[in-house]
Amino acid sequence: MKRIYIISILIAGLLVSSCDEEILNKTSPNGFTTSSYYQNKEHLESATNAIYANFNGANLFGRMMKYLCACRSDEHASGGPQLEVHNAQLLNGTYDNTIYTITGPWEGLYRTIHRANSVIEFGPAIEDPTLNPDIKAHRIAEAKFLRAFCYYYLVAFWGEVPLYTETVKSPEGEKAPASESEIYTLLETDLGDIIPVLNVTHDDANLGRATKGAAQLLLARVLMHQGKYDEARTILLDVYDGPYELVDNYAHNFQEETEYNEESIFEIGFTGTNFNWWADGNGTSAADKGHVMFQDVSPTGWRNLVPSDKLLNDFESISKGDAKDDPRLSETVIFEGDTYGPNGEYTLTESAYGWYKYSPMYKLNPGGYYISTINYRNMRYAEVLIKLAECENEVGTPGAAIGYLNEIRSRPSVDMPDYPTTNYPCDSKDEIYRAIMHESLVEFSNELFRAVELARWRKNGKFSALNPEPIEYIANNPNRALLPIPSTEVSNNSEID
């Protein structure tokens, strides 16, 4: 049964400060202010839940954050002229800083940061004898995790960005872009502080909240993005020894009935049957919590994006001299003539191929338009293994690196031959990197994972003659490695030239 958790209401995003009455001459008698809110445990609970709710909105994982990640990777290609112009421009490198695929996620991330800052700033002052101190500390730690989560994407995609650690209380509160090192320092400090506070697991009523493992994996992402592989390795080994493990069936990572399984570390939940077009994730009711990303890429729907030739060719196959066809291909891509549905009673005839991963097609025929409620697994245990492989390769223990890769491949439903293989020898650091980059692509495709991995490898100089930069327009112009600050921010923030 679908587990519904963290029912959110529109509160944190509407909080206004009444501190500067010269600027804000009147405070709405029908609204909350930060001085009248944050009075009890219910206020803290609702404000924390509202941070999570922002992820559901159209600017973030409801839709546009998915396009941002997909169109900055090498695993997606245009499905045809129906692909919206702004998404096509990011995909082919002809974008500028005005396109919605850039401005929408930026605004969504900063809106989430604002909500998190509100909880971090005002939550500690709540004095409610019915509020358990441990729960209070946990909710504030969750806010710090979610703020760090947003800043990680901002610094990975944009580099230097404005750094806000408290709510903005006047129009003069805008900030100039901070250095990447300043941002990383905040993330390392906050995540280090909250790891001991966050629960290892949650009961059913709190599924979807941040955990210790999620904060540790996010910290490892932050450290690796700076090339701090030895420190990241230490963090990842602790997660490795924790409660997580690979599920036997690879497909269970992308199906509704197997959400929050033993491989899941952090999920973004969707619980409704209507798409929430509201940018802030609130909509009109708690039911508006579905997403249209399957519809966007569905072979029976809009088919705006399709698997790239690069991805299709990367899957191992007997026809290319590999020992076995990789079964993950059939869980990732559906081709014309393939059957689908719970008993294979339907046959794909609408198009040559399309995305099957995160599709409801395993259990039904979605038809021409379908709102999905399958949770997005932003973090799963396989990422811990592949990041450990990269760290071991960097610190000079190649045997351990290969071992972690082979753990992923030995999942019962995958059961691919161990590295090294004929087509993936592992006799040098670069060859092991080639195996890592390959395994990452076929294991995590269409999971919004690839773009940040490419950003990290690019930043740390890991592309080479054996492992070339896969995004052609960035290879031709390295200045395109980071995205431009959106025009809306440039226009509204006087601290940005």
N, C-alpha and C positions, 0 to 999 in steps of 0.2 A: 504494500500500500504506500502511496506517495506520502512522504513525511513533510508536513508543513511546519516551518519554523520561522522565527523572527518576523512576525507580522509587523509591518512598519506603518507609521503615520507621518504626515507632513508636519514636522516640528522643527528639527534642527536647522533645516534650510531656511526657515522663516524667522528665526530668532534675530532680533535687531538690538543693537546697543542703544541705550538712552543716555549714554555718558556725555555726549557732546551736544548739548541743546542749542548751541549757536548754529550748528549745521543741521541737526534734526530738530526743528522747532516744535514738532508735535509727535507724540507717540500714539499710535492707534490704540484706542480703548478696547478694540476687539482682538488685539494680538498679544503675544507674549514678548517680554523683554528679558534680557539675561539676568536682570535684577529680580524679576518676578518669577522666572522659571528656575529650574535646577533647585527645587525645594525638597524633593523627596525621591524615594526609590523609583516610583513610576516615571517621574520626569527623566531620571538617568537612563532607565531602561528604554524608554521611547526614543530619546535622543541618540543612544547608541545604535538602536535598530535602524534609525533613519540614515545612518552612515552606510550600513549594508545595502539599504534600499536603493541608494543611488546607483549601485552597480547594475540594477535591472533596467535603468532608463535607456532611451534610444541613443544617447551620446556615448554610453559605455557598453557593457556586455549584452545589453538588449539588442544592439546592432552595430554602432559605428566603431567601437573599440575593436570589434572583430574584423571590420574592414581595414582598420589601420594596421593591425597585425598581419592580416592575410596579404594585403597589397604591398607590404614591405618584406615579403619572403619570396623564396624561389619555388614554392610548392603549389602556387596558384597561378592560373592563367585566365584570361578573359573568356567568358562563355559566349560572347558575341556582342553585337551592337546594343543590346539591352542593358549592358553594364553601365550604371550611372556615370556620367562624365567625370565627376570629381573622384570617384573610385578608380576609374580607368587612368586618370592622370597620375595618381599615386603609383599605380601598378607599372606604368610605362615610363615614369620619371619625368613627365612634363608638367608637374604640379608647381604651384606657387603657394604663398602662405595664406591665400584666401579660401582654399577649398574646404568644404565641410568635413572631409575625411580627416583633416588636420585640426580645424577649429573646434569641431564637436567633441572629440575625445579630450582635448586640452581643457575645454570648459567643464566637462564632466569630471575630470580628475581634480581640478581645483575646487569644484563644488563639494566633492567628497572630502577634500582636505579641510575646507572650511567647516564642515560638519564635525569632522574629527577634532579640529582645534577647539571647537566649542565645548566638546565633552572633556578634552584634556585640560582646558583652562578653568571651566566652571564646575566640573564634576567633583573635584576634591573638596570643595567647600560645602557640599551637601551634608547637613546634619539631620539625619532621620534615624531615630532609634530602631526602626524596623528594618533598616538597610544593613544587611550583613557586610561587615568590612571587607571580607574576602571577595564578595561579589562586586562591591564598589571598586576595589582595586583591579579586579578582572575586567570590568567594563572600560575603565580608563586604559588598561593595557591593550584591550581590543582596539580602542580608538588610535592608539599609537601604532599598532600593527597596520591598521587600514591606511593611516597617513603615510607610513613607510612604504606600503604597497603601491600607493599612487606615486610617490616621489621616485620610486625605483623605475617605473615606466617612463616618467618624465625625464629623468636624467639619462636613461638608456636611449630614448628616442631623440631627445632635444639637446642633451648636454647641460649647459648652464641655463637655469630657469629661476624665476623668483622663488625664494624660500620663505614661507610663512609658517611660523610656529605658534601664533596666537591669532585670534579673530581680529579682523580689520575693523577699526572703530570709527574711522573717518575717511573721507576721500583722499586725504593726504597720507593714508597708510600704505600706499602702493610701494613695491620694492623693486629694485633693479635685480637682474639675474645674479644669483650667487654662483661662485665657482663650483665645479663638480666636487672638489675635495670638501667644501663646506657641506654639501648635500650628503656625501657619503659619510662624513663624520657624524651628522645628525642621525642617519639611519643606523649606523653601527652602534651608537650610544643608546638610542631608543630600543632597538631590538635586543641588545645585550641586557638592558634593564628589565624588559618584559618577559624574557624567556623563563626566568624562575617563577613568574607570577601566573602565566597562562596554564590552564589545565592541559593534561596530556590527552584526555578524551572528554567527551561531553555526553550527557544523557540525551534521550530522544528529543526532549523539549528544547534542547539547545544546539542541535546539530546545525552546522554551518558557521558557528562562531569560530574565531581564531583559536588555535591551539599552540602548545609549545612547539610541536613539530613544524607547523606552518611558519612560525617566527624563525625557527632555526633554518629552514630551507630558504626563506626570504633573505636571511642574513648571509647564507652561503652564496646566493645569487649576487648580492651586493659585493661581497668580498671577491668573488671570481671576476666580476666586471672590472675590478681594479687590479686584477692580476695577483691577488693575494691567495694563491692556491693552497699553500700550506695551512693557513688559518681556516680556510673554507673546508679543507679536508678534515680537520679536527671536529668542526661542527657537524659535518655530514656523517662522520663515523658515529657520532652520538645518535643521530636520527636512524642510522643503519641498525643500531642495537636496540631501537625502540619497538613500538607495537605494530609497525607496518610490515606488509609483505605483498608480493605480487599475487594477484588473483590468477587462478588457473586459466580462466577463460579471458583472453585479451578483450573481447567484445563487451565484457561486463563493465569496463571502464566508461562506456559511452551509452549505456542503456538506463532507462528510468527505474526499473525495478531493482537495480543493483547500485543505487546511489549510496554514498557513505560506506563503501565497502572497505576491506582491510588495506587496499592500496591507496585509498583516497586520503589526502592530507589537507587540502583546502578546496572547497567547492563554492561556486556562486549559484545560489538556488533560484529556481523558477517554479512557481506553484500554481499558475493560473492558465486559463485557456484563451485569454485575449492578449494581444500585443500591446505593450505600454509605450505609446508614442511620446509620452512625456519625457523630456530630456532629463529631469531630475529623478526619475524612477518612482514617483509617487502615484501618478494616475488618479483615477477616481475611486478605486476600491482596492482592497487587498487581493482581489481576483486578477487584477491587471498585471500579471507577473510572468507572462510567457515571453518568448523571443522569436524573431523571424529569421535568424541566421540560417536555419535549415531551409526555410522557404527561399532565401536569397540564393542558395547554392544547390537547391534540390534539382535532381534530374527530371522530376515531374512538376517542378514549379518554375521559378524565374530563371534558374541556371545562370546566374550572373557570373559566377566564378566556377571553374572546373579544375581538376587536378592537372598540374603542368606536366609536360613531357619529361622534364627533369625528374619529377617525382616518380612517374610511371617507370622510367628507365632505371631508377635507382633500386627498385625492388629486385631482389635476387631471383633468378629463374634458371631452370635447366637449359632453356634455349640460349642463354648467354654463357653457358659453361659452369654455372653454379651447381652445387650438389642437390639443391632442392628449390622448388618454388616457394617463396615466402608467403605463408598463409595470411599474413597481415594485410596483403593487398586486397583480398576479397572482403575484409572487414573495413576497408578504407574506401574503396572505389567500387561502383557498380557499373557494369558494361551492358550495352544493348544485348538483349537476349537472356540476361541473367534473371533468375527468379527471386522473388522476395515475398515477405509476409510470413506469418507464423508457420505455415506449412508449404511455403514456396508456391502458393496458388496464383501469384501475379507474375507477369513477365514485363521487363522494362522494354518499351518500344519507342518511347518519346524522343530519345536522344542516344548518341553513341556511348556516352559514359557520363558519370557525375559522382559527387561525393555520397558515400554511404555511411561513413563514420558520423556519429551524433545524429543519425537519421532514425525516425520512427518506423522506417520501412522494414525493420526486423520483425515487427508485430502487426502492421496494418498497411493498407494502401492509403497514403496521405492525400492523394488526389492533387488538384491544382493549387490549393492554398492550405497551409497548415501552420498553426501556432504551436511551437514546441515547448514542452515543460521539462525537457531533459536537462538536468543540472550540468553546468560547465565545470569540469574538473581542472581548475587552474594549477593544482599541484598534486602529483601522485608519486608513489614510491619509486617508480621506474626512473623518474628524474633524479632521485638521490643516487641511484646506481650509475647512471650515465655521467653525472657530475663527479662522482667519486672516481670514475674511470679517467676523466679529464685531469682531475687533480693528481692522481697517481702518475699519469703520463708526464705531468709537469714537474713533479718532485723527484722523478727518476726511478720509479718502481713500475716498469712496464708490465711485468707479470701480473701484478695486482690490477692494473688497468684492464688488461684483457679479461681477467677473471670476472670483474664487474659487468663488462659487456656481455659475457657469456651467461651470466645470471639472467639478464633480460631475455636473451635468445632461448634459454632453456625453459621458459614458461610452457607448461604442457600443451596449450593450444597453438603455440608457435613452433617450438622444438626445432629451431634452426641449428645447423652444424656450428660447432665452436669456432671462434677465431683462433688462429689464423686460418683463412680459407684460400683457395686457389686465386680468387679474384680480389681478396683482401688480405694480403700478407701483412705481418705485423713485426717486421724486422728493424724498424726505426721509429723515432718519435713521430715523424711526419706520416708514416704509414699507419701508425696507431691513430693519429688524428683523423686520417681518412676514414678509418673504421668507425671512429666516434661520430664524425659528421654524417656518415651514411646511416648508422644505427639511429641517430637522433632524427633524421629525416623520415625514415620508414616507421619508426615507433610512434612519433608524435605528430605526424602530419595532420593538418586541419584541426589542431588543438591550440592555435594561437601561440605556439611555443617557439617556432622557428625564427621569427623576426628578432626576438631579444637574444637568441643564441647567435645569430649572425652578427648582431650589433656587438656582442661581447668578443667574438673571434676577430671581428674587424678592428675593434678598439685595441685589442692586445696583440695585433700583428700575427694572427695565426693562419692567415691565408698564404699560400705558397704556390709554386709551380705544380706541385702534386695536388694541392687543395686550393684552387683559385677562387677569387671573389665571384660568387654566383650571380650577383645583381649587376647586369651589364652597365647600367647608367652610373652606378657608383664606381665600378671598375674604371670607367672612362673619366669620371670626375669625382675624386675622393671628397671634394667639398660637399657632396650630396650625402655623405655618410650620416649626418645629423639633419633632422628636420628643421625648417625655419620656424621661429616663433610666430604664431598666428597673427594675422593682420588685426584681428579684433583686440588682441592684447597690446600690440604696438600702438594702436589708436587710443586705447583707454588708459595705458600706463605711461605716465610722463617720464618714468625712470628708464624707459627703453627707447633707444635711439631709432 
